[in-house]
Amino acid sequence: MPKEVFQAEEKQLKSLDKEMTKLLHKIGLNCDFEQLTLSRIDCCLDYFPDSQDWVDEALRVVRRSPYMKKYDLCTFDKTFSNHKKKNAHSWRICCKTTTLTVYDKTFQLMEEELLEDYDAPMLRFEVSRSGAKFKRGLSEQVKGSNKRILKTVMDESEDTIHSYMEMLHADLPFVRYSDCMAKIETVKHASTRKNMRLLVKKLSDCKCYAQAVKNSELSESQLRTARKQFEKLGIQPITLKDKSEIEELKFVL
């Protein structure tokens, strides 16, 4: 499945510097682009699957993924027009410095009337972090130039997003419900198999990981053992629908 991270060339960064400086002067700010402070930086990874079904299934499994403790689920409320559809086509978690969003980019383009036909399926992973957060670990030479900061962030954007996927446990493939249940039967211990089947069932029934774990009533120890076994099997406990046209879904290839 094709995927793409935009990588700017040096001439494009120079063009950005020039055009941003012209814009700043036009609106009455007598400063250059390099004199600005980058308050937020976004990096994106786009997936271009063959079908919209892939995008729909991807959003379904991401919603059921466990996310980091300091993060909260962020949704569109009633102050946004079409908020129910926006929430149906996106998933977002955030903390003080970072927002992770997974969304149907085609839906967004259609909603903004930038695309006429829903014939170009596209899923976007987007990490938005404060400028200060992104600058951590950068050399003083890089920190001193907005162009160098942007170039460094873009060069590392795929690795950055993959690190968040790993925190979501989205680095293992997702398979259909019945295929997952069949693989569980290869696990040696009956009690572990039982707990694994229970986790899969609850994740299929619930709309988020935390609720599924709560409903399963598995202890931390039982849950940890079950997850280790899924890692050994090389699959997710979060599954695709049996009727899905997608046999296996992978984010990290």
Backbone bond lengths (Angstrom), bond angles and torsions (degrees), N, CA, C in turn:
res aa  C-N    CA-C-N  psi(-1)  N-CA   C-N-CA  omega(-1)  CA-C   N-CA-C  phi
1 M - - - 1.448 - - 1.525 109.08 -
2 P 1.339 117.97 126.93 1.463 120.57 -178.28 1.524 111.98 -64.18
3 K 1.314 115.69 144.78 1.460 121.08 172.59 1.521 107.28 -143.69
4 E 1.301 116.22 158.47 1.454 118.54 -174.19 1.516 111.09 -151.73
5 V 1.337 115.33 136.59 1.455 122.71 170.18 1.520 106.40 -117.75
6 F 1.328 116.70 127.65 1.465 118.61 179.09 1.517 110.07 -69.41
7 Q 1.318 116.23 126.43 1.457 122.07 177.55 1.520 108.77 -118.41
8 A 1.317 116.70 113.29 1.461 120.55 -178.30 1.526 111.00 -76.31
9 E 1.305 115.71 141.70 1.457 121.73 173.47 1.526 108.63 -88.61
10 E 1.329 115.86 163.45 1.459 120.67 -177.27 1.529 111.62 -56.94
11 K 1.337 116.63 -40.79 1.471 119.32 -178.45 1.530 111.25 -66.27
12 Q 1.350 116.71 -30.74 1.461 119.58 178.10 1.522 111.70 -70.97
13 L 1.333 115.84 -36.95 1.462 119.95 176.89 1.528 110.85 -66.93
14 K 1.339 116.24 -37.25 1.467 120.00 177.00 1.520 110.37 -65.45
15 S 1.345 115.52 -38.27 1.465 120.20 178.29 1.521 110.33 -65.99
16 L 1.342 116.78 -39.64 1.461 121.39 177.50 1.521 110.37 -61.04
17 D 1.339 116.22 -45.80 1.461 122.14 178.77 1.529 109.83 -56.70
18 K 1.318 116.58 -48.35 1.458 122.54 -176.55 1.534 111.70 -65.12
19 E 1.353 115.91 -48.04 1.464 120.03 -176.62 1.526 112.19 -69.31
20 M 1.337 116.54 -38.15 1.469 119.67 178.24 1.524 110.63 -65.82
21 T 1.317 116.85 -40.21 1.465 120.84 178.75 1.532 110.20 -63.21
22 K 1.336 116.94 -42.25 1.465 121.24 177.90 1.534 110.43 -61.80
23 L 1.325 115.86 -41.91 1.468 120.66 -179.59 1.525 110.90 -65.10
24 L 1.334 116.55 -42.19 1.463 120.63 179.72 1.525 110.85 -61.24
25 H 1.325 115.94 -42.94 1.469 120.04 178.65 1.520 110.72 -65.84
26 K 1.340 116.33 -36.58 1.463 121.55 -178.39 1.526 111.43 -64.14
27 I 1.342 117.20 -35.63 1.471 120.15 -178.83 1.531 111.92 -91.42
28 G 1.339 115.82 7.32 1.453 119.73 172.09 1.509 116.52 95.27
29 L 1.337 117.34 11.05 1.467 120.18 177.25 1.522 108.71 -99.44
30 N 1.301 116.07 115.38 1.461 120.57 -175.77 1.530 110.62 -86.11
31 C 1.338 114.58 67.45 1.474 119.25 178.40 1.523 109.08 -149.47
32 D 1.323 115.32 165.03 1.461 121.25 178.42 1.522 110.18 -99.27
33 F 1.338 115.84 164.57 1.467 122.04 179.01 1.530 111.10 -56.04
34 E 1.328 116.06 -39.92 1.473 119.75 -177.49 1.526 112.65 -68.10
35 Q 1.324 117.01 -15.31 1.468 120.18 179.87 1.532 112.56 -88.13
36 L 1.337 116.20 -9.20 1.462 120.44 179.15 1.524 110.98 -76.23
37 T 1.330 115.82 156.89 1.466 121.43 171.88 1.526 107.99 -101.76
38 L 1.330 117.38 124.77 1.464 121.04 178.93 1.532 108.34 -76.38
39 S 1.324 115.76 108.13 1.472 119.43 -176.41 1.520 112.16 -85.43
40 R 1.349 117.51 -24.34 1.462 121.59 179.20 1.523 109.59 -151.85
41 I 1.311 114.78 142.60 1.459 119.92 178.01 1.530 108.22 -131.99
42 D 1.325 116.66 133.10 1.464 122.21 177.90 1.523 109.56 -109.96
43 C 1.319 115.90 140.11 1.467 118.91 169.75 1.529 108.31 -128.93
44 C 1.327 115.26 143.39 1.465 120.60 -170.75 1.521 111.38 -129.73
45 L 1.317 114.32 148.73 1.460 121.97 170.89 1.518 107.05 -129.40
46 D 1.327 116.63 119.71 1.463 121.96 -176.36 1.523 110.97 -104.45
47 Y 1.330 115.17 137.49 1.469 121.97 175.60 1.520 108.52 -111.46
48 F 1.328 116.26 135.86 1.462 121.92 -178.84 1.530 109.16 -120.91
49 P 1.344 117.77 80.18 1.468 120.77 -178.08 1.521 111.41 -76.55
50 D 1.321 115.38 173.69 1.466 120.48 -179.10 1.517 112.94 -78.35
51 S 1.333 117.59 -20.16 1.460 119.36 -174.77 1.523 111.74 -141.84
52 Q 1.327 114.98 157.35 1.460 121.22 175.45 1.531 110.35 -68.96
53 D 1.335 117.20 -26.20 1.467 121.32 177.54 1.525 110.64 -56.42
54 W 1.331 115.97 -39.29 1.474 120.54 -179.78 1.523 109.81 -61.60
55 V 1.330 116.73 -45.40 1.469 121.60 179.71 1.526 110.15 -61.52
56 D 1.336 116.47 -45.23 1.470 120.83 -179.09 1.527 111.51 -63.00
57 E 1.330 116.66 -43.21 1.472 120.87 179.35 1.527 110.62 -68.07
58 A 1.329 116.41 -37.31 1.467 120.43 179.48 1.524 110.91 -62.10
59 L 1.317 116.73 -44.40 1.468 120.35 177.88 1.527 110.82 -64.96
60 R 1.323 116.52 -37.27 1.465 120.85 179.89 1.531 111.11 -61.90
61 V 1.327 117.49 -45.94 1.466 119.48 -176.97 1.529 111.77 -75.94
62 V 1.325 117.67 -33.35 1.461 120.14 178.54 1.524 110.46 -63.36
63 R 1.331 116.28 -39.16 1.469 119.90 178.95 1.527 112.46 -60.06
64 R 1.327 116.26 -27.10 1.462 120.89 -177.90 1.534 112.07 -95.09
65 S 1.315 117.26 4.82 1.465 121.07 -178.76 1.530 110.85 -80.58
66 P 1.329 116.69 145.96 1.468 119.48 177.05 1.523 109.72 -73.94
67 Y 1.322 117.23 135.07 1.459 118.06 178.62 1.525 111.29 -119.88
68 M 1.317 115.18 169.52 1.446 123.17 -168.40 1.539 111.86 -66.21
69 K 1.326 116.32 146.89 1.468 122.10 -171.38 1.533 113.46 -61.54
70 K 1.319 118.68 -34.46 1.456 120.68 -176.60 1.525 112.67 -79.93
71 Y 1.327 116.61 -2.28 1.461 121.00 -177.52 1.524 111.37 -98.15
72 D 1.326 114.30 150.57 1.466 121.56 175.64 1.524 109.17 -120.63
73 L 1.328 115.50 149.93 1.457 120.25 175.86 1.531 108.66 -73.92
74 C 1.329 116.48 131.29 1.464 121.72 -179.11 1.526 108.53 -117.91
75 T 1.309 117.33 125.68 1.465 121.18 -179.56 1.524 110.49 -125.38
76 F 1.330 115.45 162.77 1.460 120.54 174.33 1.537 108.41 -77.57
77 D 1.324 116.62 129.89 1.468 118.99 179.11 1.528 110.75 -97.89
78 K 1.318 116.22 -171.59 1.459 121.51 -173.73 1.525 113.70 -67.64
79 T 1.333 116.78 -12.51 1.469 118.87 178.28 1.525 111.42 -72.98
80 F 1.352 116.41 -16.11 1.460 121.17 177.45 1.529 109.33 -94.06
81 S 1.324 115.83 134.24 1.460 118.92 175.50 1.518 109.21 -66.76
82 N 1.314 116.02 143.42 1.465 120.55 177.49 1.534 111.98 59.99
83 H 1.357 117.05 33.98 1.461 120.50 -171.47 1.532 113.19 -63.80
84 K 1.322 117.80 -32.03 1.469 119.56 -179.74 1.528 111.36 -65.62
85 K 1.325 115.85 -43.02 1.467 119.38 178.71 1.521 111.08 -69.48
86 K 1.332 116.74 -36.81 1.468 120.25 177.30 1.531 109.94 -59.41
87 N 1.327 116.64 -44.46 1.465 120.82 179.85 1.522 111.82 -68.37
88 A 1.325 116.31 -31.98 1.466 120.34 179.34 1.522 111.83 -69.47
89 H 1.321 116.40 -24.41 1.469 120.78 -176.00 1.530 112.56 -108.84
90 S 1.335 116.97 12.88 1.465 118.77 -179.93 1.519 111.08 -154.08
91 W 1.321 114.91 163.19 1.473 122.17 176.94 1.513 106.66 -146.48
92 R 1.332 116.89 134.03 1.463 119.43 -174.28 1.520 110.93 -146.13
93 I 1.329 115.96 136.05 1.454 122.25 172.94 1.523 108.10 -126.92
94 C 1.332 116.54 152.26 1.461 117.85 -177.65 1.526 111.51 -150.71
95 C 1.337 114.21 156.18 1.459 121.99 170.34 1.533 106.18 -130.56
96 K 1.314 119.22 -165.36 1.463 121.66 -174.93 1.524 112.85 -63.47
97 T 1.325 117.07 -35.71 1.469 119.74 -173.14 1.519 114.40 -111.02
98 T 1.350 117.50 -14.23 1.468 120.03 -169.46 1.525 111.60 -138.78
99 T 1.323 115.19 142.33 1.465 121.65 171.93 1.515 108.72 -127.14
100 L 1.318 116.39 130.00 1.466 121.91 175.69 1.521 107.52 -111.63
101 T 1.330 115.62 123.33 1.459 120.89 -179.03 1.519 110.09 -125.50
102 V 1.312 116.00 135.98 1.465 121.84 172.30 1.518 105.64 -122.37
103 Y 1.335 116.55 122.85 1.465 116.58 -175.09 1.522 113.09 -150.94
104 D 1.323 112.66 160.00 1.461 122.83 178.06 1.525 107.20 -79.27
105 K 1.311 116.05 98.21 1.470 120.86 -175.77 1.525 111.09 -65.56
106 T 1.316 117.18 -34.02 1.457 120.42 179.14 1.527 110.59 -62.48
107 F 1.330 116.60 -42.65 1.470 120.52 177.24 1.522 110.50 -58.80
108 Q 1.328 116.60 -44.27 1.467 120.27 -179.76 1.533 111.13 -61.94
109 L 1.333 116.58 -44.33 1.462 120.37 179.77 1.527 111.43 -63.65
110 M 1.337 116.18 -39.28 1.462 120.37 177.33 1.529 110.63 -64.91
111 E 1.334 116.02 -42.32 1.458 120.65 -178.18 1.521 111.31 -64.32
112 E 1.327 116.64 -34.29 1.462 121.31 179.46 1.523 112.34 -89.74
113 E 1.339 115.26 8.47 1.467 122.56 178.17 1.529 112.52 58.25
114 L 1.332 114.82 37.20 1.465 120.69 176.73 1.524 111.58 -103.50
115 L 1.332 115.52 -1.51 1.462 121.61 178.80 1.520 107.74 -144.06
116 E 1.323 116.86 133.83 1.462 120.55 -174.85 1.524 113.07 -85.97
117 D 1.321 117.11 -42.86 1.459 120.78 -175.11 1.522 110.90 -117.66
118 Y 1.338 115.14 143.18 1.470 121.47 -179.72 1.531 109.27 -84.52
119 D 1.338 115.39 59.11 1.468 119.27 -174.54 1.530 112.67 -122.09
120 A 1.335 116.29 17.06 1.463 119.61 -179.92 1.522 109.33 -132.97
121 P 1.364 117.56 76.46 1.470 120.04 -176.84 1.524 112.22 -58.97
122 M 1.318 114.72 135.68 1.467 120.03 -177.26 1.520 109.34 -154.31
123 L 1.323 116.24 127.76 1.467 122.79 176.50 1.515 108.15 -113.55
124 R 1.318 116.84 133.56 1.466 120.28 -179.40 1.527 111.00 -117.99
125 F 1.335 115.36 130.75 1.465 123.02 166.45 1.522 105.91 -98.00
126 E 1.314 116.99 127.87 1.466 120.10 -176.80 1.522 110.22 -133.87
127 V 1.328 116.60 125.71 1.461 122.43 176.08 1.526 107.80 -111.23
128 S 1.333 115.62 117.17 1.463 121.43 176.92 1.524 107.63 -109.36
129 R 1.327 115.14 120.93 1.466 119.01 -178.84 1.517 110.05 -129.72
130 S 1.313 116.55 153.05 1.463 120.28 177.91 1.519 108.61 -62.87
131 G 1.329 115.16 151.44 1.462 119.09 178.45 1.518 112.14 -57.07
132 A 1.341 115.83 -38.89 1.467 120.01 179.96 1.522 111.17 -63.27
133 K 1.334 116.20 -38.64 1.472 120.76 179.79 1.527 110.32 -65.47
134 F 1.328 117.16 -43.89 1.452 120.59 179.95 1.536 111.98 -67.42
135 K 1.336 116.85 -30.21 1.468 119.99 -176.77 1.524 113.01 -74.68
136 R 1.322 116.06 -18.67 1.476 118.55 -179.91 1.523 109.81 -60.17
137 G 1.306 115.89 130.79 1.462 119.88 178.55 1.522 114.09 89.91
138 L 1.334 117.07 -11.32 1.461 119.78 178.05 1.530 109.96 -80.60
139 S 1.301 116.00 149.78 1.463 119.97 178.79 1.524 109.69 -70.35
140 E 1.323 115.95 159.86 1.462 120.42 -179.93 1.522 111.09 -62.11
141 Q 1.335 116.71 -33.02 1.461 120.98 179.71 1.528 110.75 -64.52
142 V 1.340 115.58 -42.09 1.463 120.26 178.91 1.527 110.58 -69.52
143 K 1.341 116.67 -43.50 1.465 121.21 -178.63 1.523 112.31 -58.75
144 G 1.307 116.77 -26.41 1.461 121.32 -176.19 1.509 114.80 -78.76
145 S 1.334 117.73 -1.35 1.457 120.13 -177.62 1.523 110.38 -138.82
146 N 1.337 116.52 123.67 1.464 120.10 177.99 1.526 111.67 -60.52
147 K 1.336 116.17 -38.87 1.463 120.14 179.16 1.529 110.99 -62.51
148 R 1.329 116.47 -43.03 1.471 120.00 179.94 1.528 110.83 -67.53
149 I 1.326 116.97 -37.38 1.468 120.50 177.82 1.526 109.86 -61.28
150 L 1.340 116.37 -50.09 1.463 121.03 -179.37 1.518 111.51 -61.48
151 K 1.332 116.98 -41.65 1.471 120.75 -179.55 1.528 110.02 -64.13
152 T 1.323 117.38 -42.98 1.468 121.48 179.77 1.524 110.94 -64.42
153 V 1.331 116.33 -44.62 1.470 120.84 179.63 1.520 110.73 -62.39
154 M 1.338 117.05 -42.86 1.465 120.33 179.98 1.528 111.26 -66.16
155 D 1.309 116.79 -39.72 1.470 120.00 179.44 1.531 111.66 -63.61
156 E 1.333 115.49 -30.85 1.464 120.11 -175.62 1.532 112.85 -103.12
157 S 1.336 116.78 5.04 1.470 119.72 -171.09 1.529 113.22 -63.24
158 E 1.341 118.27 -40.52 1.467 119.17 -179.57 1.523 110.78 -64.47
159 D 1.338 116.68 -42.76 1.469 120.03 177.48 1.532 110.55 -63.29
160 T 1.332 116.34 -38.49 1.472 120.53 179.04 1.515 110.66 -61.14
161 I 1.341 116.00 -47.95 1.464 120.00 -178.13 1.521 110.95 -68.21
162 H 1.329 117.11 -38.80 1.467 119.62 177.29 1.527 111.34 -61.25
163 S 1.329 116.76 -35.03 1.471 119.16 179.27 1.531 110.35 -64.87
164 Y 1.326 117.00 -35.08 1.465 120.16 176.61 1.521 111.04 -72.47
165 M 1.323 117.35 -35.82 1.466 120.62 175.73 1.525 110.46 -61.05
166 E 1.325 115.47 -40.28 1.465 119.57 179.22 1.522 110.58 -64.78
167 M 1.338 116.68 -37.89 1.467 119.77 177.78 1.529 111.00 -66.53
168 L 1.329 116.24 -27.31 1.473 121.06 175.74 1.528 111.60 -85.64
169 H 1.340 116.72 0.60 1.470 123.19 -174.44 1.531 110.85 62.33
170 A 1.330 116.39 25.69 1.466 120.36 -178.83 1.529 111.85 -91.61
171 D 1.337 116.35 19.92 1.467 120.09 178.69 1.528 111.23 -93.82
172 L 1.338 117.30 -2.20 1.467 121.60 174.60 1.527 109.21 -105.47
173 P 1.328 118.72 151.57 1.468 120.47 -179.83 1.522 112.46 -71.64
174 F 1.337 114.53 150.96 1.458 122.92 175.43 1.527 107.50 -102.00
175 V 1.341 116.59 133.34 1.466 120.99 -179.60 1.525 109.32 -123.28
176 R 1.330 116.52 171.42 1.456 120.82 179.75 1.534 111.04 -65.78
177 Y 1.325 115.18 154.71 1.467 122.75 -177.21 1.534 111.86 -52.42
178 S 1.335 117.49 -52.41 1.472 120.22 -176.46 1.520 111.64 -67.35
179 D 1.331 118.03 -33.57 1.468 121.16 177.98 1.526 110.59 -67.55
180 C 1.326 115.50 -38.18 1.474 120.17 177.47 1.525 110.04 -64.70
181 M 1.326 116.56 -46.36 1.466 120.97 -179.91 1.527 111.02 -60.89
182 A 1.318 117.14 -37.06 1.467 121.22 179.22 1.533 110.76 -65.89
183 K 1.325 116.59 -39.34 1.470 119.98 -179.99 1.522 111.50 -69.13
184 I 1.325 115.95 -32.20 1.468 119.84 178.57 1.523 110.80 -59.86
185 E 1.325 117.15 -32.43 1.464 121.33 -177.97 1.525 112.73 -64.84
186 T 1.341 117.79 -13.34 1.476 120.49 178.43 1.525 112.19 -85.04
187 V 1.345 116.74 -8.12 1.473 121.36 179.44 1.526 109.18 -74.15
188 K 1.302 116.74 139.42 1.465 122.47 -170.23 1.524 114.26 -66.78
189 H 1.327 118.28 -52.18 1.471 121.26 -170.85 1.523 112.11 -85.37
190 A 1.331 116.02 130.86 1.469 121.96 -177.09 1.526 112.12 -62.62
191 S 1.327 117.15 -40.04 1.472 120.11 -178.15 1.530 110.93 -66.35
192 T 1.337 115.78 -37.94 1.471 119.83 178.10 1.529 109.91 -67.50
193 R 1.329 116.76 -41.80 1.473 120.65 177.53 1.535 110.72 -58.51
194 K 1.333 115.29 -43.56 1.459 120.71 -179.45 1.528 110.80 -60.94
195 N 1.335 116.81 -45.14 1.470 120.91 -180.00 1.530 111.33 -66.88
196 M 1.315 116.73 -36.78 1.466 120.72 178.98 1.533 110.60 -66.24
197 R 1.327 116.23 -43.34 1.469 119.86 177.90 1.530 110.78 -62.26
198 L 1.344 115.97 -39.90 1.461 120.94 180.00 1.531 110.45 -63.59
199 L 1.329 116.97 -44.23 1.461 121.08 179.95 1.527 111.01 -62.08
200 V 1.324 116.84 -44.74 1.466 121.42 178.99 1.523 110.87 -60.57
201 K 1.332 116.11 -44.13 1.466 120.76 -179.00 1.529 111.08 -63.05
202 K 1.335 116.63 -45.02 1.467 120.00 -178.67 1.530 111.44 -67.73
203 L 1.327 116.57 -37.12 1.467 120.05 178.02 1.528 111.08 -66.81
204 S 1.315 116.11 -30.93 1.460 120.16 177.54 1.528 110.97 -73.61
205 D 1.341 116.30 -34.60 1.464 121.08 -177.24 1.526 113.21 -80.50
206 C 1.353 116.48 -34.81 1.462 121.27 -174.89 1.532 111.53 -94.58
207 K 1.324 115.66 163.63 1.464 120.10 -177.61 1.523 113.20 -97.15
208 C 1.346 117.15 -5.18 1.469 119.12 177.41 1.529 109.53 -147.93
209 Y 1.338 115.20 158.69 1.464 122.04 -175.15 1.530 111.53 -64.27
210 A 1.337 116.80 -45.39 1.465 120.45 -175.96 1.525 111.51 -59.95
211 Q 1.325 117.05 -43.13 1.463 120.61 -179.87 1.521 111.06 -67.03
212 A 1.337 116.35 -38.43 1.471 120.54 179.59 1.529 110.95 -63.90
213 V 1.325 116.25 -43.25 1.473 120.94 179.01 1.531 109.89 -64.40
214 K 1.320 116.57 -42.68 1.469 120.79 179.02 1.526 110.65 -61.42
215 N 1.324 116.77 -45.13 1.462 120.95 -178.75 1.528 112.68 -68.74
216 S 1.324 116.13 -27.18 1.476 119.81 -179.84 1.522 111.67 -72.43
217 E 1.360 115.89 -26.10 1.469 122.85 -178.08 1.536 111.78 60.87
218 L 1.347 116.23 24.98 1.464 119.86 175.44 1.526 109.64 -76.66
219 S 1.334 116.38 142.55 1.461 120.38 177.10 1.528 109.19 -75.38
220 E 1.323 117.06 166.92 1.476 121.40 178.46 1.527 110.45 -58.53
221 S 1.319 115.71 -40.29 1.468 120.66 179.89 1.525 110.99 -65.64
222 Q 1.327 117.40 -45.49 1.468 121.24 179.67 1.528 110.89 -64.40
223 L 1.312 115.44 -40.09 1.467 120.23 179.85 1.520 110.78 -65.94
224 R 1.319 116.61 -42.75 1.471 121.37 179.57 1.529 110.46 -62.42
225 T 1.331 116.86 -43.23 1.472 121.18 178.76 1.526 110.79 -63.51
226 A 1.322 116.67 -43.43 1.465 121.05 179.84 1.519 110.86 -62.03
227 R 1.328 117.11 -44.38 1.465 120.46 -178.26 1.532 110.84 -65.89
228 K 1.318 116.70 -37.48 1.473 119.76 177.75 1.522 110.67 -62.74
229 Q 1.317 116.39 -38.37 1.457 120.29 179.16 1.532 111.29 -67.97
230 F 1.322 116.84 -37.73 1.465 119.57 176.24 1.535 110.53 -64.08
231 E 1.326 116.11 -38.12 1.466 120.06 177.33 1.523 110.55 -63.67
232 K 1.347 116.69 -39.61 1.465 120.25 177.28 1.527 111.56 -65.42
233 L 1.341 115.74 -36.15 1.471 120.11 177.51 1.522 111.38 -73.31
234 G 1.339 116.19 -19.19 1.461 120.66 178.86 1.515 113.87 77.83
235 I 1.346 116.93 27.21 1.470 121.22 179.34 1.517 110.32 -138.22
236 Q 1.320 115.00 168.44 1.456 122.38 177.67 1.535 111.12 -90.49
237 P 1.335 117.59 149.98 1.470 119.64 169.37 1.535 110.58 -76.79
238 I 1.322 116.60 -17.19 1.468 121.97 174.86 1.528 106.75 -83.38
239 T 1.316 116.98 128.95 1.464 119.78 -170.13 1.522 113.79 -120.89
240 L 1.331 114.07 160.21 1.454 121.79 169.91 1.524 108.32 -80.62
241 K 1.308 116.93 160.62 1.456 120.16 175.75 1.527 109.90 -68.96
242 D 1.322 116.73 147.12 1.466 120.07 178.70 1.523 112.22 -60.58
243 K 1.322 116.36 -33.11 1.464 120.47 -178.27 1.535 112.34 -82.83
244 S 1.336 116.00 -0.77 1.461 119.73 -179.44 1.525 110.99 -64.06
245 E 1.326 115.80 141.90 1.463 120.83 175.82 1.522 111.10 -74.67
246 I 1.326 116.46 -13.61 1.470 121.61 -179.90 1.527 108.80 -90.72
247 E 1.333 117.24 121.40 1.470 120.86 179.64 1.519 111.11 -78.89
248 E 1.313 116.47 -38.30 1.466 121.13 -177.50 1.522 108.32 -150.06
249 L 1.318 115.99 136.92 1.466 121.24 -178.29 1.516 109.14 -120.00
250 K 1.336 116.30 127.29 1.452 121.43 -179.81 1.526 109.93 -125.80
251 F 1.320 116.73 138.97 1.453 121.51 172.50 1.525 110.31 -99.79
252 V 1.319 116.55 -44.60 1.463 121.68 -178.69 1.524 108.45 -100.65
253 L 1.330 116.20 114.15 1.465 120.52 -175.70 1.521 110.46 -96.67
